């Protein structure tokens, strides 16, 4: 399973070559760094640069976007290190915001540097995605500055793949001088000297993701930083792709867990056969999820409700599968998998992250319930 099962047979040679280059980086230098990333909080920008140079960060951009290749690249990375797989996702979606913004100041050389891993940026949409769903309040507030721009204030508790000199896509609620809500803007938040970065609590995993709290006070957003104004139509446009790309994290962590099971099959298979979730069962489920991801990746800008429901369902089932695969790997490995340095133990924490990162499983189910209730009004029955 070295490629997405849905990768078309007629795919050009460069697609296979791209995935091979990414796999070489993941299986070599990234695998060697996985422990440092997880246990020492090493932020692997050298790996991200190599992935960018290999074409592993921008397959979903350009004239002929290939979301299947973007997911496939992320899967290969997350198979060796879930933290770096998460960074790839954050970088990919930031590039998506810039490319789809229509703002010349965010395209051209700026976007090219992002695509090839010469500059880095993530996404600060955890709070906005939940706020737009009615789960929590919008953390950032913007006020018009009287000159066609805005001043933004507020606090975001944690934003990943940022550091001084880097950037992220962010969203703020616009209020007028009477504090009336006027919609939202999306903008590129550059971590310059006007932005206060605050250390986060130590997490059980993902310490290498360079996650910070952000505090803004009258942060200036001019036309050159705007991604979308108003923001909601843009969010609706990229929402499915934002969520779909996360499949690469779930698939990679699950595949790494399957690797851990197979690693001990020769020695422990005689007793492990009494466990549930055996390798053949997990492999078949992984291949089915890969196939579904590939089919959905063919139309990432489908704006239909049914398509979004399919994406949400895939993301939910992918997270659940990653949890089950990681738990199974621990049981198959036994005591050796419980060592702090063991990949199986690390993947258990990575799978938990896949299940809680926005949108978390509970958020995904919230959205699916809302969409289904909108589709079938109360009291309306469907025929069998």
Legacy VTK file of the C-alpha trace (Angstrom):
# vtk DataFile Version 3.0
C-alpha trace
ASCII
DATASET POLYDATA
POINTS 384 float
0.000 0.000 0.000
2.488 2.602 -1.160
-0.034 4.731 -2.982
-3.648 5.780 -2.697
-5.690 2.899 -4.051
-7.743 5.305 -6.167
-4.761 6.774 -7.999
-5.813 6.407 -11.658
-3.898 3.858 -13.696
-3.246 6.467 -16.359
-1.643 8.861 -13.842
1.445 10.476 -15.358
4.865 9.249 -14.331
5.537 12.466 -12.422
2.768 11.581 -9.940
4.388 8.296 -8.963
7.786 9.989 -8.913
6.472 12.695 -6.577
5.109 10.127 -4.128
8.363 8.173 -4.282
10.369 11.308 -3.473
8.111 12.032 -0.515
8.369 8.428 0.684
12.175 8.593 0.488
12.178 11.643 2.761
9.624 10.122 5.139
11.289 6.712 5.369
14.777 8.174 5.696
15.506 11.468 7.471
11.998 11.906 8.914
11.858 8.417 10.423
15.242 9.077 12.041
13.913 12.308 13.601
10.514 11.006 14.759
11.600 10.435 18.362
13.156 13.913 18.673
10.069 15.513 17.175
7.782 13.686 19.592
9.835 13.696 22.786
12.024 16.794 22.440
9.637 19.055 20.567
11.930 19.411 17.553
10.196 21.525 14.895
11.204 19.759 11.646
11.444 22.655 9.213
14.370 20.920 7.493
11.974 18.092 6.612
9.318 20.543 5.470
11.857 22.277 3.219
12.846 18.932 1.692
9.187 18.038 1.157
8.568 21.383 -0.514
11.517 20.912 -2.845
10.217 17.425 -3.670
6.792 18.809 -4.617
5.087 17.293 -1.606
3.396 20.468 -0.350
1.528 21.811 -3.361
0.042 19.002 -5.462
-3.443 20.387 -4.714
-2.598 23.822 -6.137
-2.001 25.168 -9.630
-3.869 24.721 -12.908
-4.358 20.985 -12.445
-4.895 20.444 -8.713
-4.444 16.889 -7.466
-5.941 16.541 -4.026
-5.357 12.797 -4.233
-1.613 13.373 -4.516
-1.691 15.911 -1.679
-3.442 13.349 0.534
-1.061 10.628 -0.634
1.989 12.730 0.211
0.605 13.527 3.654
-0.176 9.859 4.243
3.427 8.870 3.577
4.666 11.527 5.980
2.155 10.726 8.746
2.980 7.024 8.426
6.407 7.856 9.913
5.522 10.887 12.056
2.034 12.132 12.820
3.286 15.541 13.945
4.982 16.192 10.611
1.900 14.909 8.793
-0.082 17.524 10.691
2.407 20.228 9.676
2.019 19.178 6.046
-1.744 19.550 6.350
-1.459 22.995 7.985
0.953 24.123 5.270
-1.218 22.724 2.490
-4.374 24.492 3.659
-2.542 27.790 4.127
-1.382 27.480 0.529
-4.993 26.764 -0.451
-6.143 30.012 1.177
-3.474 32.020 -0.610
-4.054 30.415 -3.996
-7.849 30.783 -3.874
-7.839 34.308 -2.402
-7.618 36.096 -5.744
-5.330 38.634 -4.041
-2.248 39.331 -6.207
-0.263 40.277 -3.088
-0.668 36.714 -1.797
0.069 35.039 -5.117
3.126 35.213 -7.363
6.466 35.030 -5.591
4.820 34.876 -2.169
2.804 31.788 -3.020
5.708 30.206 -4.923
7.910 30.468 -1.826
5.195 28.808 0.229
4.697 26.018 -2.292
8.358 25.057 -2.417
8.898 25.252 1.358
11.044 28.375 1.305
8.566 30.080 3.648
6.139 28.535 6.107
2.618 29.175 7.286
-0.241 27.359 8.979
-3.878 27.913 9.776
-5.676 29.605 12.673
-9.170 28.395 11.791
-9.828 26.076 14.738
-11.855 28.683 16.616
-13.557 30.165 13.504
-14.676 26.751 12.223
-16.319 26.031 15.567
-17.688 29.580 15.842
-19.296 29.434 12.408
-20.955 26.166 13.478
-22.326 27.762 16.646
-20.106 25.752 19.011
-18.141 28.677 20.479
-17.664 32.436 20.078
-15.378 34.048 17.540
-12.112 34.919 19.275
-10.879 37.737 17.014
-12.734 41.016 16.438
-12.080 43.415 13.564
-13.056 47.059 13.269
-12.844 49.142 10.068
-9.910 51.560 10.219
-11.545 54.181 7.981
-9.020 53.615 5.200
-10.358 50.443 3.615
-8.638 48.139 6.082
-9.227 46.784 9.572
-7.743 46.614 13.042
-7.958 43.188 14.682
-7.801 42.348 18.385
-8.244 39.183 20.406
-6.576 36.010 21.618
-6.267 32.596 19.960
-5.198 29.921 22.473
-3.206 27.722 20.092
-2.144 27.988 16.470
0.258 25.502 14.872
3.066 25.707 12.306
3.900 29.314 13.146
6.958 31.112 14.509
8.411 34.628 14.233
8.613 35.492 10.539
5.974 32.945 9.573
2.227 33.393 9.023
-1.192 31.755 9.109
-4.660 32.167 7.676
-6.999 33.717 10.264
-10.579 34.928 10.501
-12.129 37.740 12.526
-15.657 38.937 13.182
-16.228 42.494 11.937
-18.043 44.934 14.228
-18.912 48.557 13.575
-18.494 51.506 15.950
-21.783 50.542 17.653
-20.520 46.983 18.171
-22.950 45.545 15.630
-21.794 42.415 13.766
-21.043 43.167 10.114
-19.806 39.755 8.966
-16.294 38.325 8.913
-12.978 38.821 7.147
-10.241 36.292 6.457
-6.663 37.480 6.316
-3.036 36.394 6.357
-1.755 36.966 9.870
1.987 37.572 9.726
3.896 36.841 12.919
5.826 40.088 13.018
6.657 42.370 15.930
2.988 43.423 16.193
1.970 39.888 17.189
2.535 38.444 20.662
3.271 34.713 20.635
2.620 32.946 23.921
3.916 29.469 24.871
1.255 26.773 25.175
0.965 24.122 27.899
3.015 20.986 27.258
0.873 18.514 25.342
1.118 14.717 25.421
2.055 14.831 21.742
2.471 17.246 18.833
5.140 19.191 20.727
7.106 19.488 17.483
4.271 21.330 15.723
5.404 24.804 16.905
2.037 25.602 18.458
1.612 29.003 20.105
-1.042 31.203 21.604
-1.547 34.475 19.719
-2.535 37.851 21.150
-3.436 40.739 18.844
-4.078 44.355 19.771
-5.157 46.617 16.903
-3.288 44.440 14.410
-3.457 46.168 10.990
-5.045 44.292 8.101
-4.698 46.151 4.832
-5.725 45.055 1.353
-2.419 43.239 0.865
-3.274 40.835 3.721
-6.907 40.119 2.878
-7.792 36.588 1.821
-11.554 37.167 1.692
-13.960 39.983 2.528
-16.637 38.821 3.233
-15.240 35.530 4.493
-18.237 33.192 4.627
-18.522 32.498 0.885
-14.800 31.739 0.806
-15.050 29.392 3.800
-17.932 27.594 2.096
-15.743 27.212 -0.996
-12.708 25.710 0.754
-14.377 23.938 3.690
-14.665 20.516 2.069
-11.048 20.617 0.863
-9.870 21.769 4.302
-11.498 18.703 5.889
-10.767 16.242 3.082
-7.024 16.903 3.183
-6.990 15.766 6.821
-7.670 12.239 5.588
-3.938 12.012 4.872
-3.173 12.267 8.590
-5.656 9.557 9.568
-4.568 7.197 6.797
-0.885 7.670 7.574
-1.188 7.092 11.316
-3.348 4.035 10.684
-0.892 2.659 8.140
1.977 3.170 10.570
-0.010 1.256 13.181
-0.481 -1.603 10.728
3.289 -1.559 10.194
3.767 -2.034 13.950
1.402 -5.011 13.941
3.173 -6.677 11.033
6.534 -5.999 12.665
5.793 -8.541 15.406
3.648 -10.960 13.434
6.485 -13.430 12.940
7.256 -13.593 16.644
3.837 -13.094 18.225
1.372 -14.105 15.532
0.644 -17.431 17.231
-0.887 -15.615 20.199
-1.889 -12.346 18.504
-4.322 -14.335 16.356
-6.668 -14.265 19.360
-6.905 -10.471 19.151
-9.574 -8.546 17.265
-8.585 -6.165 14.435
-6.092 -8.470 12.784
-3.796 -7.244 9.954
-5.930 -8.475 7.045
-9.028 -6.810 8.468
-7.217 -3.535 9.064
-5.597 -3.616 5.643
-8.955 -4.080 3.917
-10.485 -1.188 5.844
-7.498 1.036 5.095
-7.749 0.289 1.391
-11.467 1.108 1.421
-10.835 4.465 3.095
-8.047 5.212 0.608
-10.413 4.436 -2.262
-13.114 6.701 -0.838
-10.625 9.522 -0.256
-9.414 9.249 -3.838
-12.940 9.427 -5.238
-13.797 12.508 -3.172
-10.462 14.122 -4.062
-11.533 14.269 -7.716
-14.102 17.038 -6.986
-12.814 19.067 -3.996
-14.927 22.122 -4.854
-18.252 20.302 -5.187
-20.581 22.539 -3.195
-23.435 20.061 -2.811
-24.714 18.988 0.584
-24.322 15.310 -0.244
-20.659 15.807 -1.135
-19.945 17.653 2.110
-21.711 14.907 4.062
-19.533 12.308 2.330
-16.386 14.270 3.232
-17.485 14.667 6.845
-18.294 10.962 7.056
-14.920 9.975 5.589
-13.115 12.257 8.036
-15.093 10.813 10.959
-14.511 7.215 9.945
-10.839 7.933 9.244
-10.328 9.292 12.759
-12.182 6.368 14.300
-10.155 3.913 12.235
-6.867 5.546 13.244
-7.860 5.166 16.906
-8.770 1.498 16.475
-5.637 0.721 14.455
-3.367 2.429 16.997
-5.040 0.644 19.906
-4.708 -2.661 18.068
-1.009 -2.021 17.403
-0.428 -1.527 21.132
-2.150 -4.812 21.934
-0.257 -6.678 19.219
3.098 -5.236 20.297
2.524 -5.840 23.995
5.132 -4.556 26.447
7.580 -3.534 23.721
4.982 -1.151 22.342
4.527 0.450 25.759
8.100 1.732 25.921
8.306 5.518 25.668
10.497 5.230 22.574
8.128 2.796 20.815
6.413 3.919 17.620
3.215 2.103 18.626
2.927 4.145 21.833
3.556 7.379 19.932
0.948 6.543 17.299
-1.670 6.024 19.970
-1.243 9.666 20.991
-1.101 10.759 17.353
-4.384 8.965 16.639
-5.981 10.703 19.605
-4.876 14.012 18.119
-6.418 13.110 14.742
-9.681 12.506 16.603
-9.689 15.853 18.461
-8.057 18.305 16.043
-10.619 20.636 14.455
-12.973 19.388 13.274
-13.014 16.790 16.070
-15.183 13.690 15.854
-17.869 15.363 17.993
-17.772 18.486 15.779
-18.020 16.353 12.628
-21.058 14.529 13.984
-22.574 17.871 15.042
-22.189 19.120 11.453
-23.584 15.927 9.918
-26.600 16.077 12.220
-27.187 19.726 11.324
-26.928 19.076 7.591
-29.253 16.088 7.781
-31.826 18.053 9.765
-31.680 20.839 7.190
-32.181 18.328 4.393
-35.085 16.533 6.038
-37.349 19.017 7.847
-38.935 17.865 11.114
-41.944 15.650 10.522
-40.989 14.804 6.929
-40.626 11.125 6.246
-38.603 9.471 3.525
-39.671 6.437 1.562
-37.651 3.240 1.765
LINES 1 385
384 0 1 2 3 4 5 6 7 8 9 10 11 12 13 14 15 16 17 18 19 20 21 22 23 24 25 26 27 28 29 30 31 32 33 34 35 36 37 38 39 40 41 42 43 44 45 46 47 48 49 50 51 52 53 54 55 56 57 58 59 60 61 62 63 64 65 66 67 68 69 70 71 72 73 74 75 76 77 78 79 80 81 82 83 84 85 86 87 88 89 90 91 92 93 94 95 96 97 98 99 100 101 102 103 104 105 106 107 108 109 110 111 112 113 114 115 116 117 118 119 120 121 122 123 124 125 126 127 128 129 130 131 132 133 134 135 136 137 138 139 140 141 142 143 144 145 146 147 148 149 150 151 152 153 154 155 156 157 158 159 160 161 162 163 164 165 166 167 168 169 170 171 172 173 174 175 176 177 178 179 180 181 182 183 184 185 186 187 188 189 190 191 192 193 194 195 196 197 198 199 200 201 202 203 204 205 206 207 208 209 210 211 212 213 214 215 216 217 218 219 220 221 222 223 224 225 226 227 228 229 230 231 232 233 234 235 236 237 238 239 240 241 242 243 244 245 246 247 248 249 250 251 252 253 254 255 256 257 258 259 260 261 262 263 264 265 266 267 268 269 270 271 272 273 274 275 276 277 278 279 280 281 282 283 284 285 286 287 288 289 290 291 292 293 294 295 296 297 298 299 300 301 302 303 304 305 306 307 308 309 310 311 312 313 314 315 316 317 318 319 320 321 322 323 324 325 326 327 328 329 330 331 332 333 334 335 336 337 338 339 340 341 342 343 344 345 346 347 348 349 350 351 352 353 354 355 356 357 358 359 360 361 362 363 364 365 366 367 368 369 370 371 372 373 374 375 376 377 378 379 380 381 382 383
